[in-house]
């Protein structure tokens, strides 16, 4: 019996590929080439499933070129690389990998915020350049994290993880803005206070962005929002590039209209706005918030679980558009 054909679009753990080979005929990509749209389309010829990452754009044109495609499984919690309405309209199941990266990403977000507040990257560069010759009372003085006000824009699983770390570990006051308010029993243990966006910007000492990217959240933090923040405030983005207007942020940082920023995601990544690279008061990391070995393995295995279930008659654990499953069941 011929096995269904799938594409593993980027390099991933060999053990995950080996597991997929027990169910499918697998074309993988051990060289980790990032396929452009034409090459991705060529590789998808005859494939019924695709194991993807955030670098593969699955849109209407691609789906129309491959009507045999049945499932696209993202090894990421975010899925702004998927045109979900187009997938749903064509009966293509889309899946992602939520939950398994929540705590690791919250760890990293809090660490990035602390590094930003305490000027760690800037001071390390100073030391490595051999410029440290004596102690001075104001050398790389930053802002306290403990006892300060933590503002969170986007209060899903990861946002709540960051909030717990701040409130319970560092005695921070937590304020947040979200599309919907948390339940009282979620707010109470950490003393979280729901506020409008204007209040969040005005009151936060440390603002952390953890909201999903969509057309409505594009440039949710732009020049006007940065102008509304305290000049002593920090901004940390572990959400998605495009939520922050990077050009406006670079200008605000250069003019010290906010104190500092920590960025793990960027518009047009892996390209980084060149102005950000010249500034000392920004900590830059290459989209690694979920990058622990255990978490990345869990993400890969969950993406594989979704593919295997979708193509072997099971129930995928984390569908993005479960209505496709309902349609297939009705059929």
C-alpha positions in Angstrom: 0.0 0.0 0.0 1.4 3.4 -1.0 1.9 5.8 1.9 0.5 9.3 1.7 3.1 11.9 0.8 4.0 14.9 3.0 6.5 17.7 3.0 8.6 18.7 6.1 9.4 22.2 4.9 12.3 23.0 7.3 14.9 21.0 9.2 13.6 19.5 12.4 14.7 16.8 14.9 15.7 13.6 13.1 13.6 11.6 15.5 10.5 13.5 14.5 11.2 12.9 10.8 11.8 9.2 11.5 8.5 9.0 13.3 6.7 10.6 10.4 8.3 8.1 8.0 6.5 5.3 9.8 3.2 6.8 8.5 4.1 8.7 5.4 6.4 9.0 2.4 8.3 12.1 3.6 10.2 14.7 1.7 12.3 16.5 4.2 14.7 19.5 4.1 17.8 18.6 6.1 19.7 21.5 4.6 17.1 23.9 6.1 16.7 25.9 2.9 14.0 28.5 3.3 11.8 27.9 0.2 10.5 30.8 -1.7 6.9 30.7 -2.8 7.7 29.0 -6.2 10.0 26.4 -4.6 7.5 25.6 -1.8 4.8 25.1 -4.5 7.1 22.8 -6.5 7.9 20.7 -3.4 4.2 20.4 -2.5 3.4 18.6 -5.8 1.5 15.4 -4.9 1.7 16.1 -1.1 -1.4 15.8 1.1 0.2 17.2 4.2 2.9 19.8 5.1 4.9 20.2 8.3 5.6 24.0 8.4 7.2 26.7 10.4 6.5 30.4 10.4 8.6 30.9 7.2 6.2 29.1 4.9 3.3 31.2 3.6 0.2 29.1 3.0 -2.2 31.3 1.1 -5.1 31.0 -1.4 -2.9 30.9 -4.5 -0.8 28.1 -3.1 -3.9 26.1 -2.0 -5.5 26.5 -5.4 -2.4 25.1 -7.0 -2.6 22.1 -4.7 -6.2 20.9 -4.3 -4.9 17.6 -3.0 -3.5 19.2 0.2 -5.5 18.2 3.2 -3.5 19.5 6.3 -0.8 22.1 7.1 0.7 21.7 10.6 2.7 24.7 11.9 5.5 24.1 14.4 4.6 27.3 16.2 1.8 28.7 18.3 1.4 31.7 15.9 0.0 31.1 12.5 0.0 34.5 10.8 1.7 32.7 7.9 -1.5 30.8 7.2 -4.5 32.3 5.4 -7.0 30.6 7.7 -10.2 31.7 5.8 -8.6 30.4 2.6 -7.7 27.1 4.3 -11.2 26.7 5.7 -12.9 27.5 2.4 -11.0 24.8 0.7 -11.4 22.2 3.4 -7.7 22.3 4.5 -7.1 21.7 8.1 -4.6 24.0 9.8 -3.0 23.2 13.1 -0.5 24.9 15.5 1.4 24.0 18.7 -0.1 26.0 21.7 0.4 25.2 25.4 3.7 23.3 25.1 5.7 26.5 24.8 3.8 28.7 27.3 6.1 28.5 30.3 9.4 28.6 28.3 8.3 31.6 26.4 7.1 33.4 29.6 10.5 32.6 31.2 12.3 34.2 28.2 10.0 37.2 28.1 10.6 38.0 31.7 14.4 37.5 31.2 14.4 39.8 28.2 12.4 42.4 30.2 14.9 42.2 33.0 17.9 42.4 30.7 16.3 45.5 29.1 15.5 47.2 32.4 19.0 46.5 33.9 20.9 47.4 30.7 22.7 44.0 30.6 23.5 43.9 26.9 24.7 47.4 26.8 27.0 46.9 29.8 28.3 43.6 28.5 29.3 45.2 25.3 31.1 48.0 27.3 33.0 45.4 29.3 34.0 43.4 26.2 35.3 46.5 24.5 37.7 46.9 27.4 36.2 50.2 28.5 35.6 49.2 32.2 38.4 50.8 34.2 36.6 51.8 37.4 33.4 51.7 39.3 31.2 54.8 39.2 28.0 55.5 41.1 25.9 55.9 38.0 27.5 53.3 35.7 24.7 51.6 33.7 22.0 52.5 36.2 18.7 51.1 35.0 15.2 50.7 36.4 14.0 48.4 39.1 11.7 45.5 38.2 10.6 44.5 41.7 7.7 46.6 43.0 7.2 48.3 39.7 4.1 48.2 37.4 4.1 45.4 34.8 1.8 46.2 31.9 0.8 43.3 29.6 -0.8 43.8 26.2 -2.4 40.5 25.3 -3.3 38.3 28.3 -3.5 34.8 26.9 -1.6 31.8 28.3 1.9 33.4 27.8 0.8 36.8 29.1 -0.6 35.2 32.2 2.7 33.3 32.6 4.6 36.6 32.5 2.1 38.1 34.9 2.6 35.3 37.5 6.3 35.7 37.4 6.1 39.4 38.0 3.4 39.4 40.7 4.4 36.3 42.7 8.2 36.5 42.1 8.9 40.2 42.1 6.0 41.9 43.8 5.0 43.8 40.7 1.7 45.4 40.2 0.0 43.9 37.2 -2.2 45.8 34.8 -3.3 44.4 31.4 -5.3 45.0 28.3 -6.8 42.3 26.2 -9.6 41.7 23.8 -11.6 40.1 26.6 -11.2 40.4 30.3 -10.0 37.4 32.4 -12.3 35.7 34.8 -12.1 37.0 38.4 -10.5 33.8 39.6 -7.7 34.3 37.1 -7.1 37.9 38.0 -7.3 37.4 41.8 -4.2 35.3 42.5 -1.9 37.8 40.8 -3.9 41.0 41.6 -4.2 41.7 37.9 -6.2 44.8 37.0 -7.9 45.2 33.7 -7.4 48.6 32.1 -8.0 50.3 28.8 -5.1 50.6 26.4 -4.5 54.3 27.1 -4.2 53.6 30.9 -1.9 50.6 30.2 0.5 52.8 28.2 0.4 55.6 30.7 0.9 53.6 33.8 3.3 50.7 32.9 6.9 50.8 34.0 7.6 47.7 31.9 5.3 47.0 29.0 5.3 43.4 27.6 3.6 42.6 24.3 2.1 39.1 24.1 -0.8 39.5 21.6 -1.3 37.5 18.4 -0.5 39.2 15.1 -3.5 40.1 12.8 -4.5 42.9 10.6 -6.1 44.6 13.6 -2.9 44.4 15.7 -0.6 45.6 13.0 1.4 48.5 14.5 -0.6 48.3 17.7 2.5 50.1 19.1 3.4 53.0 16.9 4.6 56.6 17.3 1.4 57.7 19.2 1.5 54.8 21.6 5.2 55.2 22.3 4.6 58.9 23.0 2.0 58.0 25.6 4.4 55.8 27.6 6.6 57.1 30.4 10.1 58.2 29.4 11.5 55.8 32.0 9.4 52.8 30.6 10.7 49.8 28.8 9.0 47.9 26.0 9.5 44.1 25.5 8.1 42.3 22.4 7.9 38.5 22.4 4.7 38.4 20.3 5.2 38.9 16.6 6.9 41.3 14.3 4.6 43.9 12.9 2.8 44.5 16.2 5.4 47.2 16.8 6.3 49.9 14.2 10.1 49.3 14.3 11.0 52.5 12.6 8.9 54.5 15.1 10.4 52.5 18.0 14.0 53.2 16.8 13.3 56.9 16.7 11.7 56.9 20.2 14.7 55.0 21.6 17.2 57.3 19.9 15.4 60.4 21.3 15.1 58.7 24.7 11.3 59.1 24.7 11.2 55.6 26.3 14.2 54.2 28.2 14.8 50.9 26.4 13.4 48.0 24.5 13.9 44.3 24.3 12.9 42.6 21.0 12.7 39.0 20.1 10.6 39.6 17.0 10.8 42.0 14.1 9.0 43.3 11.1 10.2 41.4 8.0 12.4 39.1 10.1 15.1 37.8 9.8 15.8 41.3 8.5 16.1 43.8 11.3 15.5 47.5 10.9 19.0 48.9 10.5 18.3 51.8 12.9 17.7 49.4 15.7 21.2 47.8 15.2 22.8 51.2 15.9 21.2 51.8 19.3 22.7 50.9 22.7 19.4 50.9 24.5 17.8 47.9 22.8 18.3 44.2 23.5 18.0 42.1 20.4 17.5 38.4 20.1 16.7 36.3 17.0 13.1 34.9 17.8 14.3 32.4 20.4 11.7 32.8 23.1 10.6 29.2 22.8 14.1 27.9 22.3 14.8 25.3 25.0 15.6 21.8 23.8 12.6 20.3 25.6 10.1 22.8 24.4 11.3 22.7 20.7 11.0 18.9 20.9 7.5 19.1 22.3 6.5 21.6 19.6 7.9 19.3 16.9 6.1 16.2 18.3 2.8 18.1 18.6 3.0 19.2 15.0 3.7 15.6 14.1 0.8 14.4 16.2 -1.5 16.8 14.3 -0.3 15.6 10.9 -0.6 11.9 11.8 -4.0 12.2 13.3 -5.4 14.3 10.4 -4.2 11.9 7.8 -4.9 8.6 9.5 -8.4 9.1 10.7 -7.7 10.4 14.2 -8.6 13.7 15.9 -5.8 16.3 15.7 -5.2 17.7 19.2 -4.8 21.4 18.3 -6.7 22.4 15.2 -6.9 26.1 14.3 -10.0 25.7 12.1 -11.9 22.7 13.7 -14.9 23.5 11.5 -13.0 21.7 8.7 -13.2 18.5 10.9 -16.9 19.0 11.4 -17.4 19.4 7.6 -15.5 16.2 6.9 -17.4 14.4 9.6 -20.7 15.5 8.1 -19.5 14.4 4.7 
